[in-house]
Amino acid sequence: MINNQAPAAPPVRDAAPPVPGAAAGRFVIGLLLLAFAGVTGLFGPLLVMASDSCSEGEARTICSVGGQQIVGNLPVAAASVAALLTVVGMGSRGSAGRCCLLAAPCLLALAWVVSLAIAGA
């Protein structure tokens, strides 16, 4: 029997099988990040109390209205965005989910660093 057509090859699966603990790991990391966002949103704005010792005409950044606004609002805004990023990261499996789970703690740490720098200066 002569046949000019090659036999059809079986379909190749590109997707790797899911790792058994990946979903549980994303869930645990997500819960820890949500707790960190909650702590940041609740206790970060308390750094505004560093302005209690300010006297009139003092040149420290925390003594200005703008500095107090940044120290009070930045942790709350960062915690809200980080919580949103964490929920998106927990829900997606791809590289976008991993990027969201990596960006959330970086955003929270940046909010703490900026707030502490203004409050301590």
C-alpha contacts under 8 A as a table, 3 or more apart, distances in Angstrom:
res1	aa1	res2	aa2	distance
3	N	6	A	7.75
13	R	16	A	7.78
18	P	22	A	7.56
19	V	22	A	5.45
20	P	23	A	7.31
21	G	24	A	5.24
21	G	25	G	5.97
22	A	25	G	5.05
22	A	26	R	6.16
23	A	26	R	5.16
23	A	27	F	6.17
24	A	27	F	5.00
24	A	28	V	6.21
25	G	28	V	5.18
25	G	29	I	6.05
26	R	29	I	5.19
26	R	30	G	5.86
26	R	89	G	7.86
26	R	90	M	5.67
27	F	30	G	5.03
27	F	31	L	6.20
27	F	90	M	6.23
28	V	31	L	5.17
28	V	32	L	6.31
29	I	32	L	5.15
29	I	33	L	6.17
30	G	33	L	5.07
30	G	34	L	6.09
30	G	86	T	5.78
30	G	87	V	7.14
30	G	89	G	7.67
30	G	90	M	6.03
30	G	101	L	7.41
31	L	34	L	5.05
31	L	35	A	6.20
32	L	35	A	5.09
32	L	36	F	6.24
33	L	36	F	4.96
33	L	37	A	6.09
33	L	82	A	7.97
33	L	83	A	7.47
33	L	86	T	6.75
33	L	104	A	7.30
33	L	105	P	6.79
34	L	37	A	4.97
34	L	38	G	6.13
34	L	82	A	7.86
34	L	83	A	5.75
34	L	86	T	6.93
35	A	38	G	5.00
35	A	39	V	6.22
36	F	39	V	5.13
36	F	40	T	6.11
36	F	108	L	7.86
37	A	40	T	5.03
37	A	41	G	6.03
37	A	78	A	7.86
37	A	79	A	4.60
37	A	80	S	7.36
37	A	82	A	6.44
37	A	83	A	6.19
37	A	108	L	6.89
38	G	41	G	5.12
38	G	42	L	6.07
38	G	79	A	6.69
39	V	42	L	5.24
39	V	43	F	5.78
39	V	44	G	7.48
40	T	43	F	5.53
40	T	44	G	5.02
40	T	75	P	5.85
40	T	76	V	7.10
40	T	79	A	6.08
40	T	108	L	7.12
40	T	112	W	7.69
41	G	44	G	5.81
41	G	45	P	7.13
41	G	75	P	5.42
41	G	76	V	4.46
41	G	77	A	7.76
41	G	78	A	7.68
41	G	79	A	5.25
41	G	80	S	7.64
42	L	45	P	6.79
42	L	46	L	7.87
42	L	76	V	7.51
43	F	46	L	5.40
43	F	47	L	7.66
44	G	47	L	5.93
44	G	71	V	7.65
44	G	72	G	7.22
44	G	75	P	5.33
44	G	76	V	7.41
44	G	112	W	7.13
44	G	115	S	7.62
45	P	48	V	5.97
45	P	71	V	6.18
45	P	72	G	4.27
45	P	73	N	6.76
45	P	74	L	7.92
45	P	75	P	6.34
45	P	76	V	7.25
46	L	49	M	5.86
46	L	72	G	7.24
47	L	50	A	5.72
47	L	71	V	6.60
47	L	72	G	7.25
47	L	115	S	7.27
47	L	116	L	7.41
47	L	119	A	6.38
48	V	51	S	5.91
48	V	62	I	7.50
48	V	68	Q	5.81
48	V	71	V	6.02
48	V	72	G	5.99
48	V	119	A	7.04
49	M	52	D	5.47
50	A	53	S	6.87
50	A	62	I	7.11
50	A	119	A	5.83
50	A	120	G	7.61
51	S	54	C	5.34
51	S	62	I	5.69
51	S	63	C	5.52
51	S	68	Q	7.64
51	S	119	A	7.54
54	C	58	E	6.41
54	C	63	C	5.73
55	S	58	E	5.74
55	S	63	C	7.94
58	E	63	C	6.52
59	A	63	C	6.92
59	A	64	S	7.84
60	R	63	C	5.41
60	R	64	S	7.24
60	R	121	A	6.39
61	T	64	S	5.55
61	T	67	G	5.41
61	T	118	I	6.07
61	T	119	A	7.51
61	T	121	A	6.78
62	I	65	V	7.63
62	I	67	G	4.84
62	I	68	Q	5.57
62	I	71	V	7.96
62	I	118	I	5.84
62	I	119	A	5.39
62	I	120	G	7.93
62	I	121	A	7.40
63	C	67	G	6.85
63	C	68	Q	7.05
64	S	67	G	5.28
64	S	68	Q	6.38
65	V	68	Q	5.18
65	V	69	Q	6.18
66	G	69	Q	5.04
66	G	70	I	6.25
67	G	70	I	5.18
67	G	71	V	6.18
67	G	118	I	6.79
68	Q	71	V	5.13
68	Q	72	G	5.96
69	Q	72	G	5.15
69	Q	73	N	5.89
70	I	73	N	5.36
70	I	74	L	5.44
70	I	115	S	7.38
71	V	74	L	5.79
71	V	75	P	7.16
71	V	114	V	7.92
71	V	115	S	5.00
71	V	118	I	7.10
71	V	119	A	7.25
72	G	75	P	6.80
72	G	76	V	7.49
73	N	76	V	5.41
73	N	77	A	6.20
74	L	77	A	5.23
74	L	78	A	5.97
74	L	111	A	6.23
74	L	115	S	7.41
75	P	78	A	5.06
75	P	79	A	5.91
75	P	108	L	7.47
75	P	111	A	5.61
75	P	112	W	7.01
75	P	115	S	7.63
76	V	79	A	5.14
76	V	80	S	6.24
77	A	80	S	5.18
77	A	81	V	6.30
78	A	81	V	5.23
78	A	82	A	5.90
78	A	107	L	6.36
78	A	108	L	5.95
78	A	111	A	6.37
79	A	82	A	5.04
79	A	83	A	5.99
79	A	108	L	6.52
80	S	83	A	5.22
80	S	84	L	6.35
81	V	84	L	5.09
81	V	85	L	6.16
81	V	104	A	7.73
82	A	85	L	4.97
82	A	86	T	6.01
82	A	103	A	7.69
82	A	104	A	4.51
82	A	105	P	7.20
82	A	107	L	6.65
82	A	108	L	6.82
83	A	86	T	5.00
83	A	87	V	6.24
83	A	104	A	7.34
84	L	87	V	5.23
84	L	88	V	6.28
85	L	88	V	5.13
85	L	89	G	5.99
85	L	100	C	5.17
85	L	101	L	6.71
85	L	103	A	7.46
85	L	104	A	5.94
86	T	89	G	4.93
86	T	90	M	6.02
86	T	100	C	6.30
86	T	101	L	5.57
86	T	104	A	6.30
87	V	90	M	5.10
87	V	91	G	6.26
88	V	91	G	5.19
88	V	92	S	6.35
88	V	97	G	6.46
88	V	100	C	6.83
89	G	92	S	5.54
89	G	93	R	7.67
89	G	96	A	7.16
89	G	97	G	3.85
89	G	98	R	6.13
89	G	99	C	7.42
89	G	100	C	4.99
89	G	101	L	5.17
90	M	93	R	7.74
90	M	97	G	6.66
90	M	101	L	7.52
91	G	97	G	7.19
92	S	96	A	7.17
92	S	97	G	4.91
93	R	96	A	7.65
93	R	97	G	5.71
93	R	98	R	7.54
94	G	97	G	5.48
94	G	98	R	6.77
95	S	98	R	5.04
95	S	99	C	6.11
96	A	99	C	5.06
96	A	100	C	6.18
97	G	100	C	5.12
97	G	101	L	6.23
98	R	101	L	5.08
98	R	102	L	6.17
99	C	102	L	5.05
99	C	103	A	5.97
100	C	103	A	5.06
100	C	104	A	6.20
101	L	104	A	5.60
101	L	105	P	7.45
102	L	105	P	6.28
102	L	106	C	6.81
103	A	106	C	5.17
103	A	107	L	6.11
104	A	107	L	5.23
104	A	108	L	6.37
105	P	108	L	5.02
105	P	109	A	6.01
106	C	109	A	5.15
106	C	110	L	6.08
107	L	110	L	5.11
107	L	111	A	6.27
108	L	111	A	5.12
108	L	112	W	6.37
109	A	112	W	5.12
109	A	113	V	6.16
110	L	113	V	5.07
110	L	114	V	6.13
111	A	114	V	5.32
111	A	115	S	6.05
112	W	115	S	5.17
112	W	116	L	5.90
113	V	116	L	5.25
113	V	117	A	5.97
114	V	117	A	5.08
114	V	118	I	6.26
115	S	118	I	5.28
115	S	119	A	6.05
116	L	119	A	5.02
116	L	120	G	5.72
117	A	120	G	5.30
117	A	121	A	5.91
118	I	121	A	5.41
